[in-house]
Each structure stands twice: as C-alpha cells, then as structure tokens.
Amino acid sequence: MMALRAAFSQVRESNGLLYTLAHRGFTAAARKGADVPDVTAAFERAITPDVAQHLSDHGYAVVDGIFGKDVARQLRAEVVELYERGLMRKNCTHLVKDNATSLVEKSHVHEAELTLDANIQSAAPLCSSLNSDRTMATLLSLFMPQVTLDSQAIKLQYNAGGGGCFPVHLDSDEQLDGRRVTAIFYLNPDWHEGQGGQLRLYPFPSGPPLDLPPLEDRLVLFSSCRMPHRVMPATAPRCCFTIWMSQSRRRSFVRSAPSLASLEPAAPPEQDPAAAVRFLMHPAVKQHVCKLVYGEEWAQSLQESHAESAVREAMLQQHWREVDVIRRSLGKYLPTIERLRQGELRTRVEWF
C-alpha cells in the first residue's frame, strides 16, 4: 500500500492520473477443459474514454487492478516456468554501425516471443489467451481516432535481477514500422522500492522524468514511437509481458523523413519562439532533442544495461557522436531547448 501511495503521488505530481479498477472478478469460459479468464471483460473495464484521453493528451496512462491478484499470479507462474525451462532467450540491443548490425546482450534480461512461437503458446496457455483477444486495440482505436490499431504482438519477459535493466529508447520508429501503442502488464507481488525495476518515462517537455513502480496487476500504456523510456536496474526478479499494438502500413501515413531544412521556421528562434517550439516538437526533430536533453542519463543507461565490452564502448562512442552532431545542428535553438527543459515554455505535444 505504501508503494501504491508513492506511485499515486509521483503520477499526480507530473500531471498524470492513476486509474484503479474495482475488481469484479472474472466470468469463466471453458477452453480445452480449463477455466480461462474472460480477458475481454477485463479490457472493457480497463480501457475507458478517460484512460484513452489521458494516453492521447500525456503520452501515457496507468491502470491498476486489471485482472485481479489470482490471475496475475497465474500469469507470472507461466512466465517464470518458461524461464526455468530454458525457453527464453537473452534480450539484445542492436548496434548498427558501418552498415553492419551487432547484437549486444542485456545482462539478466530474458524474453519469449509468444505471438510467433507455437511452442511458447503451448507452454503458456493463459498468456496465449491474451494473444487472441483484440479488445484493447479495438477500444483504443474507438476512443482515439488518430490511430487504427489492427494487429498486435506479445512478448513475455523475465528479468532475473542482479541489475538487469534497459537503456533509454523508443519502441518504434514510425517511418519504419506500425507500432503505435505499448501496453506493459506487471506481475510482481510484494514489490518494494529497494527492488528497482521501475519504468522511467520521459514526457519531455510536459514534465520531468516519471518513475512508475512495476506493481502487480498494473497496466502502463504509452506511445510506442514518441515516448522515450527505460527500465531502471532491478535487484530482484521482475516479470511482465508487453503487447505492442500496431497500425498496418497500408493505413499509416508513411512518408520519407523530412529534412531539417524543410521543417525549420523562417524567423530566428528569438524572434518567433512559438515557431521554434513547433519545429523542435515535430516528431522527426523531438526524438533528437530528447537525446540531447538527456544525453548523460542516456549514456549511463547504456552502461548499466550491458556488460563491459568493446561493443558497449563502441555503442557509447556512437551515442556521444550523435549527441555532438545534434548539438551542432540545433545550435541556434539551444536557448529555446533549455527554456523547454526548465518549464518556461509550454506547448502541446502530439503523442500519436
């Protein structure tokens, strides 16, 4: 309860909102001789117009009490069993350099792709029941007309602790794939702050970084392609599963990435601050602004997420080269970026 109050306080202080469902229990449907929770009813209770509006306005939403404790622990048991049976693989960061891709393992983080692997589906039947249900994507599409979510994929994750974490990143590049909404379900009973593993969101420039505890039966939704985030180092095992909801390319407005010159306002930023802010908040520019603003923490997260190696060093060097290029390219906007960082300039962010 203390952790929940702390989470509520953190979210409130960042203009956020925590939704807690009054759990009414599940109806049951017979499937292959077993009682399977009615996930459709759970998602119908969770994805309300208010939740969707908060996701649209702030880039994220938090809902507690999705499935109820008993079902959450059954889901956790399936994830843990997959890990213990050796059916998961190490999560890797992809480092692209000189047209070649290197895979850099994350320490202690294991995962399984449920959507594409029939063996995983067979070994985790309760988790698989989520794979076939499209209620969440349907409701978000209904309440958020700026997206049409017509497919989804699920990944199960077991973080063994020992400092396992993720670096700052975006889940998707909207120029390359259709993922639009990330939904993470946490399965960690008796979590306390000393165990780490919080999800840290960077809703720049709407507010400072926001830490969300990975509490049992909690759902966090956020923008896949416009919300930078990371996972803080975990000192104890941490379980979750992620559903990525996508908009197919045929329905997406796909175009070539615009050039910096084509987006820049005509007037200098000191003469037209509003135009400068609109330019900096364009999705094609904002992702680079975030890397500049959080450059030090971004580098620290890369170090914390990967064991020391020549490849990790190359990754850090590439990060700082990119930050340096961004700083030079946006040089005349640096005072405006600092005013955004300090909260002196306010603007509405288009998260989707």
Disulfide bonds with the S-S distance in Angstrom:
none
